[in-house]
Amino acid sequence: MATIYEVSELAGVSLATVSRVMNNNAKVSEKTRTKVLDAMETLGYRPNAIAQSLASNRTNSVGVLVSELHGGFFGFIMDGIENELRLANKHIIITTGHSDEAQEKSAIEFLISRKCDALILLTDSVPDDYLISISKTIPTVLVNRKVERISENCISLNNEQGGYLATKALIENGHKHIAYIAGPDWKVDSHDRLLGHQRALKEHGISYQPELFFQGDFNEDTGFDGFNELTKAKLTFTALACGNDEMASGAMKAARKQGLDLPQDLSIVGFDNNMFASYLYPELTTVDNSAYLMGKMATDIILKSVYKQDDIAIKNVFEPKLVKRNSIKVLS
């Protein structure tokens, strides 16, 4: 088996230069990099990852904790993280916390035990003090959560503005009787989206009516159940805003089972801009959550602070955008 010393001799460069090439160091010229890579290919040399990590005190891996592996939101975030890491020749280790404090802590400890160079965490249940403590021992970036004491390492979406945009789109199309299906209130993003919904109503002189509110859990079945519960109320509504696209999809299914024609009998707007939103009928008007870009930006913080990649601009808060399709009827 070829050694790094043989690669060095064949390429005519120092051991340090070979090491820089293997670690994808930008300080090596392209001509020298090509010489080293050609020598490695000729000799059939394969770098020893364990030896590399011992020498550099880096494993070139980043640990990622998400709540679930299913769902478009988490998929887009992981896609943004993985793509950016792969371009930097780094690797991703993924685990889940299922929005449970004990499981989240166990998952974080697991990632630390794997000697990850840094962590990207999407947590719901562990307290702020725990996250602050973790950040003192290993570089940590939080996604979809803001902790003031480590805010420079937090990436989030302006969810309140997103909730506002969703309901405002209904109001601007003539709707005044608007129901709302929310995600769990203990989740900050869900709570903020509801606040945005309420702000849009108040701004346009429309009273918020608790009878037109249902709290779901971000899953499709609670959108289905939520719509059925809302229709039991004596108050009628011509439009429905949902805290995410999955619940909107469930609500659309329930509405059709009740014989409603969409959007003629019911206008609906979602949140997240999941991939399936444009395949629903009617195509779902929704709010884009910048999930891919948030994952990418979280990775960029690590590339800049841990792997010392320069010229990376950091953006901590993303602004949502309304994606107009054809699920809203214009009332005269």
N, C-alpha and C positions, 0 to 999 in steps of 0.2 A: 504494500500500500504506500502510495506516494506521501511525502511529508511536506510541510510548509517550507522547510529548508530547501528541498529540491525545487519547489515552485520558485522560490527566491533566486536560486542559481540559474535556472533556465530563463527566467524573465530578465535577469540581470539587474535586480532591484533589491532593496533591503527588506528584511523581515517586517519592519515597521510599515513599509509601503504595501506589502502583501496584506497585512492586517487591515490597513485602511481601506483597501479595495474590498475585502471581505465584509467590512462593516459599512460599506457604501458611503464612505467619507467623501464629501464634495471637494476636498482639498487635493485630490489626486487628478492629474490631467487625463484627458481622454486617451491620449497616446499611451501613457503608462498603464492606465486601467486595462486597455485592450491587450497589452503585452502580458499582464498578469493573468487575465482571464484566458488568453490563448494557452499560456503555460499550464494552467489548471486543467484545461480541457485535454491538452496533449498527454499529461501525466495521469489523467483520470482522478484528480484530487478532489475530495469532498471535505469541506470544512467540518470540524468536530464542534457541534453546537455547544456541548457542555464545556469544552476547553475554551471556546470563545467567550462564554458567559463568565467563566472564572477569571479570564484575563481582563475583560472589560468591565466586570461587575454589572453587566447588563444581560438580560435574557432575550431582549428584542421582542418581548411579548407584552401585551396590554390586556388586563383583565376587565371584562365588561359584565355588569349585573343589570338585568332587565326584569320586569315583573313577570312577563310571560313570553313564550316563544311564538305564540300565535297572535294574529292581529296585525293589520297593516302598519299601525303607528310604530310598534317596536321593530318590525321588519325593515321599514325605511331607515330608522335610526341605525340599526346594526349594519345595514347596507352602506350608509354614509361612513360609518366607522371603519368597516372592513376595507372598503375601496381605498380610503385615504391611507390606512396602515399598509396595505399591499403595495401602494405606490412608493412608500418609504421603506419597503423591504422589512416590515415588522409583522408580527402575528397577533391574532386575537384569541383569547380564551373566554368563553361565554358561560354564564350560569344564571339561574333564576332565583327570585326571592318571593314570588307569589303574593306580594303586598302584605307579608306577614313579618313582624319584627324579628322573631327568632330565626326564621328562614333567611331573612336578609342578612342578619349578622353572621350566620353560619356560612352563607355564600361569600361574603366579604372576606371572612377569615380563610376560607378555602383559596380564594384568589391570591391573598397575601402569601399563603403557604406555598403557592406555585411559583414564588419569586418573580411575580410580574413587576415590570418596571414602573407601572402606573395603573390607576384604576379609573374607569368611566362608570359611574353609577346612576341608575334610574331607580331611586328608592322612594317608597311611600310611607313606610312605617317606622324606620329607625329614627331616633330623635336627633335634632341638630347637633347637640353636644357630642354625640357619638361620631358623627361625620366630621366635626371639627377635630376631634381627637385622632381619627384615622388619617386625616389630611396632614397631620404633623409627622406621621411615620412613613407615609408613602404618597407621592404626588397623586392627587385625586381631583377629578372633574365631575360635577353633578350636572345631569341633564334633566330638564323639565322640573327643576326645583331650585329655589334660591335660598341660600343661607347667608345672611348679611356678613358675618365675620370672614367668610371665604368667597364673597360674591364675585371676585375676579376669576374664580374657577367654576362659575355656575353659568350654564347655558339654558335659556328658557324662552318660551313664547309668550307674547302678550295676550294671554287667553281672555282677559276681560274685554279687550278690543275685538277679539274674534267673536265672542258672544254677541257683542254690540252689532257688529257688521252683519251677522246672520239674521238677527231680528229686524234690523233696519232695512234689510233687503225685502222682507215681507211687508213692512209698513210702507215703504216707498212704492210698492205695487198695489196699495190700496187696502191692505188688511189691517183691521183693528181688533179683531177677536182672535187672539193668538195663544195657543197652548204651548207648553214646554215640557219636554222629557229630559231630565238631567241625569248625569252620572252621579256616583256617590258623593255626598257633600263633604266627606272627610278628605277627599282628594282635592288638592289645591287647584289643579287645572279645571276640574269640574265646577268647583265653587266659584272660581273667577268667571267662567263662561256664563253661569247663571247671573252673576252681578252685571255682566255686559248686557244680557237680555233685559234685565230690569232697567238698566240705564236707558236703553233704546226706547222702551215703553214710556218711561217718565219724560224723556226729552220730547216725545210727540204727544204728551197729554193723555196717554192710555194707562188706565189703572191696572196694576198687577193684581191678579185674582188667584189666590191659592187653589181654588177649585180647578183651575186649568194648569196645574203643576203636578208632575209625577216624577218621583226619584227612582231611576233605574240603576244599573251597575255597569254600563258601557257595553253590555252584551246584547245581541240581537233579540233574544227572547224577552228581555225587559222592555224593549221598544214595542214588541207585539203586545205584551201584557199592559204596558203603559197606555197605549192607544185605547185598548178596550176599557180600561178604568176611566180614562178621560171622557169617553163617550157616555159613561153612566151619569156624569154630572149633568145638571139641568142647564148649564151654560153651553151654548153652541160656539163653535170656532170654525173659521174658514182656513186657518193656517196652523202649522205645527213646526216649531223649531226643536231640534234634537241636539243633545250634547256631543254626539259623535255619529258617524255614518252607519255604524252597525245598528244602533238603536233606530236610526231613521229607516233602515232597511226593514227591520222588524215591524215598525209602525206602518210602513207602506203595505206590507203583507196583511196586517190586521185590517187596514182600511179596505183593501180589496175584498177580504172575506166578508166584510159588512156591506159590500155592494157599491162602494164609492168608486167614482171615476177620478183618476189622478192625471193632471192637477185640476180638473174642472170642479170637482167637489171638495178637494183639499189640496192646498199648497204645502210644500214641505221643504225644509232646508236642514242640512246636516253640518258636520264639522269633522275635519281631518283630511278630506280629499283622498280617501283611500282609493286604491286602484279600481275596485269594483264600482265606485260611485258613477262612473261614466257608462257603465253597462246596465245599470238599473233602468226600469221604465216607469215613469219618465226619467231621463238622465238627471241625476241629483245635483241641484245647486248646493254648494258646500263651502267651507272655509279651509283654505290650505294651511297646514300647520308647520310647514318648513321642517318636517321631521328629518329628512335626508340631510339638509344643510346643518341642522343642529348636531347630528351625529358627526358630520364632517368637521364642524367647528370645535367640538369637544376634542376630537383627535388632533386638530391643529394646535390647541393649547398644549397638549402633551408633546407634540413634535417640537414645538418651540421651547418649552421649559425643560423637558427631560432629554430630548435628543439634539437639542441646540441647533435646530434648523431656523435660519434667519429669514427675514422678509415675509413673515406671516402676520397678517392683520387679524386681530381678534375682535369678534362681535359677540357680546354676551346676551343680548335680547333681540329676538326676531319678531317682526311685525307680520300678522296674518293678512291674507288676501282673500277676498271673496271670489269664488270660481262660479260664474254664472252659467247655468245650463237651462233646462226647461221644466223644472219641477214647481215653478211658481206661476200661478195664474194672475194676470193683471185684472184687478177689479175696477169697474168703471165708477 
